[in-house]
Every structure is written in structure tokens, then in C-alpha cells.
Amino acid sequence: MHISLTPELKDFVKQKVDSGLYGNASEVIRDALRQMNRYEEFFYDLKKKHLIELLYVGERSGVSEFSVSDIIERESKCVNKDNPHSPTKNGY
């Protein structure tokens, strides 16, 4: 596998190797990928727990006066308003 790095990242990797913490550039990259994987797993689990909590809150809140289509329409308007690439913003 061949990996291209920006000059800034090359300097960063070189600094890590020069510091003695890593034996070579491959070790730096492997460690960075392991840390990125742990980070993503942590936030995936955190989001999952948060969504489960929100589901419980929703279940305890009772029956909504809005239909599913009302909620989807309202949320679509919010998303389109906040998204500069939204089809409704660009007139498509």
C-alpha cells in the first residue's frame, strides 16, 4: 500500500520518529489508525446510548398530536433551510 501525506503530516511523522517514541513511520501511522478506530468506536457507542435515551424519553412522552408525515415535513424544512446545497435553496 502506498500512502501520500501532505508536507505538514510528513513533518509530524518525522518528529514522532525523531522523538524516539516510534521506530519508523509505519509505527506512527499504525498507532494513529488504532487511535482513530478507538475514537470512532467510542463516539459510535456514545451516539448509540444517546439515541436509546432519546427513544425512552419519546416513549414516555405519550402520543403526539402530529402525524409522521407532519414531522418529516417540518424536519425537511429545517434541513433544507440550513443546507446551502439543498435542492429547495437552489431552486431545483
N, C-alpha and C positions, 0 to 999 in steps of 0.2 A: 504494500500500500504506500502511496506517495501522498504526503500532506504538504500543502503550501501555507506558509504563515506570512503575515504582514511583518515588516521590519520591526515594529514595536513588539510583536509577540516573539519573534526570533530573539530579540534582546532580552526579553523577560525569561525565556527558556534558558538562554546562555547564563544569565545572572543566577538562576537556580542551580545550574550545574556547577558554575564557578564557586558558589557558596559552599559546596561540598555536601549539600543535602541530598543531591541526586548524583548518580554515577554517569548518567548520559541523558540526552534529550528525550529518548524513548521513555525513560522512567518518569520524567516530568509530565509528558503527555499522558501516559497511563494513569498516573496519580490524578491528574486533572480530570480525566474521563471518569475515574472512580468517584471522585468528589461530585462531579456533575450528576452522576447516576444517583448517588445518595441524596443530593439536593432535590432532584426531580421526584424520587420516591417519597421523600419527606413531605413535599408540598402536595403530591397526589393524595397521600393519606390524610393530610390536613384538610384539603378541599373535600374529600370524601366524608370525613367526620362532620365538617361544617354543613354539607348538604343533608346528611342524615338528621342533624339537629334541626335544620330548617323544615324538613319533612315532618318531624314530630310537632314543631310549632304549628305548621299548617294543618295537621290532623286535629290538633286541639282547638283550632280557631273556629271550627264549625263550618257550616255551609255558606258558600259565597253567594252574594247577590248577582255576581257576574257569571256569564257563561264562559266556557273555554274559548270560544271564538272572540268574545269581547276582550278577554285578557290578552290573547295573541295579537289582536288588532292594536290594542293600547301599547303593548311592548314593541311591536313592529314600528309604530310611530316614533317611539323613543329611540330605538336603534337607528332608524333612518335619519332622525334629526341630528344624532351625534356622530354619524358616519359620513365623512365628506365624499366617500365613494359610493354612497347609496344610490341606487337607480332613481329613486324619487328626488334626490337632491340634484341629480344631473339631468333630469327630465327624460329619462329613458322609459 
